[in-house]
Amino acid sequence: MFENLSDKFERAFKVLKGQGQITEINIAESLKEVRRALLDADVNFNTAKSFTNTVKEKALGRDVLKSVSPGQLMIKICHEELIELMGGNEVEINIKASPSIILMAGLQGSGKTTFTGKLGNYLKAKKNKKVLLVACDVYRPAAIDQLHVLGEQLNIEVFSNKEEKNPVKIALSAVQYAKSNGFQVVLIDTAGRLAVDEQMMDEIAAVKEAIQPHETLFVVDAMTGQDAVNTAKAFDERINFDGVILTKLDGDTRGGAALTIKAVVNKPIKFVGTGEKMDALDVFYPSRMADRILGMGDVVSLVERAQEQFDEEEARKLQKKIMKDQFDFNDFLAQLQQIKKMGNVKDLMGMIPGMGKAMKDVDVPEDAFKGIEAMILSMTPKERANPGLMNVSRKTRIAKGSGTNIMEVNKLMKQFEDMKKMMKMMSNPRNMAGMMSQMKNMRGGMPGM
């Protein structure tokens, strides 16, 4: 995400390279590039102009330390201002009441129904809440069916009534049902249209008035840029929502909606959708997003995803095996499968500082590890537990069984040995320099990637 914007910001900062200090003259060209970057990202003109004026004011009023270059100082100031532009701090969803009623609003095609399922999954899995999904789109039977499919998939109950054509009555019945059956959160999916119209606005306003939700969330497709901002403004003027959900952010190379919505509507972005899977939902952290825009990665989010998937006891056992040089293909396969659960591999790599740019033109398919898994699963249990047994005849059999060739099996063996060395280095902080060198050498090597 934000690839184009990141590249243009980098170009803007290069203008100041080699300069001894920031002056009115040399900052002008850099800020022109920054403003151009924002406008190309579909940020509205007033927001872009205000941003660059603030950066200029702060840059000219700040001393450049001997240890810091003007370019580095500009990055720091732009980082601070990007965080401010996107809202400063993360804002949590309001689920203090029981049941907490959350109303979803947005245009058709914005990903509203899918997000309702994702949010239900998030509240159930991470907040330990008993959730009820409510289908109030009376015009699109497919939306009701879709919500039922998601509910079944996530093991979350769905309330609907295809006979009733009044969304207000359905919503009121659902809230009453939730109160009677001990549900802690009620998520109400409403109807959308292809464009903003009076009938839709009247309907969503009537539902809101009737159920008095604790939170109203506006769901919008991040890839629509300025249109997303304009739609958000129209909805907010009518229903005064509490927060924004940006869906499809993983496909947004520009970033205009993420950068502009808070400034224009003055409502926080609360969540972002980053993929099609039901767990591809992240809390919106302005500071982490600013890190990614400026090419600094997002290590905190990467660590959080890892912590969700990796079991502490298993990690301790694995560390003991690594120290005793007993790391085998069973462990290797288990690690790959846990990495897959963390999300798209390219997205994960982009969270490592400096790797976003390196991965920009690399195509990493969803099934990136398929070939590796096939080769490991083509090994006998004895071979998996004892990698040293490998010889030419065994490798030939594994290649045939996995639909690969002997070169790919050899590549995998080398990759496995490199990983063993790297993991051993990681267990000793004094070997970090060697570990970084190993990672650099490994980058081009994964078979099937």
SULKA-V26957 format. One record per helix or strand of 2 or more residues. SS is the DSSP state (helix for helix, strand for strand). FROM is the first residue (numbers start at 1). TO is the last residue. Records with the same first field share a line. If there is no record, write none. Layout:
SS=FROM-TO ; FROM-TO
This chain:
helix=3-14 ; 24-40 ; 45-60 ; 70-85 ; 112-125 ; 141-154 ; 167-180 ; 198-211 ; 222-224 ; 226-239 ; 249-251 ; 256-265 ; 286-293 ; 299-309 ; 312-323 ; 329-342 ; 345-350 ; 355-358 ; 370-377 ; 381-385 ; 387-389 ; 392-402 ; 406-426 ; 429-442
strand=100-105 ; 131-136 ; 157-159 ; 185-190 ; 215-221 ; 243-247 ; 268-273 ; 281-283
